[in-house]
Amino acid sequence: MSSLVVREGDSILPQTAVSAPGMAGLIVPRPVQVPGSAGFRIEGHIACVPEDIEKLVVPGIGYSAGVFTGGFGEIRFQVPGHNRARYARTRSGTEVVVDGGLLDLTFKPTERATNPSGVEDLTPQYTGKAQLICVRGRPVTAGAGA
């Protein structure tokens, strides 16, 4: 099965729901543009390798969890195996990123949300998912039969 190769200028859109053991939360997502460093271009844009996404830190994301509101934190992304191309690699052998499903994200509070009594949310981090948005004029894919 073939998948679109991710390139600079494509976007990541975090999903609103995040969770931690015993706690569900919501974040205020905003799209994040993906950089590229693969060393080759697709439709004039540099292809993306996992490190391009995994080194991104998105600060200033608002969140709430249960009775806790008014907090802010940062998001980091992880590229799971289904988003790594087995057949498309850089010259050094690094896999490129493909749109193979949802990315994993970690949300870490930096300014803790509080409840009406002023008690802070002590949850160290939340996890969630993010969607790749790959707009193409002419699809370029990687994978068996591509």
C-alpha positions as CSV (number, residue, x, y, z in Angstrom):
1,M,0.0,0.0,0.0
2,S,1.3,3.4,-0.9
3,S,1.3,6.5,1.3
4,L,1.9,10.2,0.6
5,V,5.4,11.4,1.4
6,V,5.3,14.3,4.0
7,R,7.3,17.4,3.0
8,E,8.1,20.8,4.3
9,G,5.0,23.0,4.3
10,D,2.6,20.1,5.1
11,S,0.8,20.5,8.5
12,I,0.2,18.6,11.7
13,L,-3.1,19.3,13.4
14,P,-3.3,18.1,17.0
15,Q,-6.5,16.5,18.1
16,T,-8.4,18.2,20.9
17,A,-8.7,15.3,23.3
18,V,-5.7,14.4,25.5
19,S,-5.5,12.0,28.5
20,A,-3.4,10.8,31.4
21,P,-4.1,7.9,33.8
22,G,-7.3,8.9,35.6
23,M,-7.6,12.3,33.9
24,A,-9.1,13.5,30.6
25,G,-8.2,16.9,29.2
26,L,-8.7,19.2,26.2
27,I,-6.2,21.3,24.4
28,V,-6.7,24.2,22.1
29,P,-4.9,22.9,19.0
30,R,-3.4,25.0,16.2
31,P,-1.8,23.7,13.0
32,V,2.0,23.3,12.9
33,Q,3.9,23.5,9.7
34,V,6.4,20.6,9.1
35,P,10.0,21.4,8.2
36,G,12.0,19.1,5.8
37,S,15.6,18.0,5.8
38,A,15.6,14.7,3.7
39,G,17.9,16.1,1.1
40,F,15.5,15.7,-1.9
41,R,12.5,17.5,-3.1
42,I,8.9,16.6,-3.8
43,E,7.0,19.1,-6.0
44,G,9.6,21.7,-5.0
45,H,9.5,21.1,-1.3
46,I,12.0,19.2,0.8
47,A,10.8,15.8,2.1
48,C,10.5,15.2,5.8
49,V,12.4,12.7,8.0
50,P,11.1,11.7,11.5
51,E,13.6,13.9,13.3
52,D,12.1,17.0,11.6
53,I,8.8,16.3,13.4
54,E,10.2,14.9,16.6
55,K,12.4,17.9,17.3
56,L,9.3,20.3,17.1
57,V,8.2,21.9,20.3
58,V,5.0,23.9,20.2
59,P,4.6,26.2,23.2
60,G,1.6,28.2,24.4
61,I,-1.1,25.6,24.0
62,G,-4.1,26.3,26.2
63,Y,-5.6,23.3,28.1
64,S,-8.2,22.3,30.7
65,A,-8.7,19.0,32.5
66,G,-11.8,18.1,34.5
67,V,-12.4,21.1,36.9
68,F,-8.9,22.5,36.1
69,T,-9.0,25.4,33.6
70,G,-6.8,28.2,32.3
71,G,-3.5,26.3,31.9
72,F,-0.9,26.3,29.1
73,G,1.7,23.8,28.0
74,E,3.8,22.5,25.1
75,I,3.3,19.8,22.6
76,R,5.9,17.4,21.2
77,F,5.3,14.8,18.5
78,Q,6.5,11.2,18.0
79,V,6.4,9.5,14.6
80,P,5.2,5.9,15.0
81,G,6.2,3.0,12.7
82,H,3.2,3.3,10.4
83,N,4.4,6.8,9.5
84,R,7.9,5.7,8.5
85,A,8.5,4.6,4.9
86,R,10.1,1.3,4.4
87,Y,10.9,1.9,0.8
88,A,11.7,5.7,0.7
89,R,14.9,6.7,2.5
90,T,17.6,9.4,2.4
91,R,21.0,8.6,1.1
92,S,22.2,8.0,4.6
93,G,19.4,5.4,5.1
94,T,17.0,7.5,7.2
95,E,13.3,6.7,6.5
96,V,11.1,9.5,5.3
97,V,7.8,10.3,6.9
98,V,4.6,9.2,5.2
99,D,1.0,10.0,5.9
100,G,0.2,6.5,7.3
101,G,-2.1,7.4,10.1
102,L,-2.2,9.5,13.3
103,L,1.0,10.8,15.0
104,D,1.5,10.4,18.7
105,L,1.7,13.6,20.8
106,T,2.8,14.5,24.3
107,F,1.4,17.5,26.0
108,K,3.3,18.8,29.0
109,P,1.8,21.6,31.2
110,T,4.2,24.5,31.7
111,E,1.6,26.9,33.4
112,R,-0.7,24.6,35.3
113,A,-4.5,24.8,35.1
114,T,-6.2,25.4,38.4
115,N,-9.6,24.5,39.9
116,P,-12.0,27.2,41.3
117,S,-10.2,26.9,44.7
118,G,-6.8,27.7,43.2
119,V,-5.4,24.1,43.4
120,E,-3.1,23.3,40.5
121,D,-3.5,20.3,38.2
122,L,-0.5,18.1,39.1
123,T,-0.7,15.8,36.1
124,P,2.9,15.7,34.7
125,Q,1.9,15.1,31.1
126,Y,-0.9,14.1,28.8
127,T,-0.9,12.0,25.6
128,G,-3.0,12.3,22.5
129,K,-2.9,12.1,18.7
130,A,-2.3,14.5,15.8
131,Q,-3.3,14.3,12.1
132,L,-1.0,15.0,9.2
133,I,-2.4,17.3,6.5
134,C,-0.7,16.7,3.2
135,V,-2.1,18.8,0.4
136,R,-0.9,17.8,-3.1
137,G,-1.4,18.9,-6.6
138,R,0.1,15.6,-7.8
139,P,0.5,12.9,-5.2
140,V,3.9,11.4,-4.7
141,T,3.8,8.2,-2.8
142,A,6.2,5.7,-1.2
143,G,5.6,2.0,-0.5
144,A,5.3,-1.3,-2.3
145,G,4.1,-0.7,-5.8
146,A,4.6,3.0,-5.7
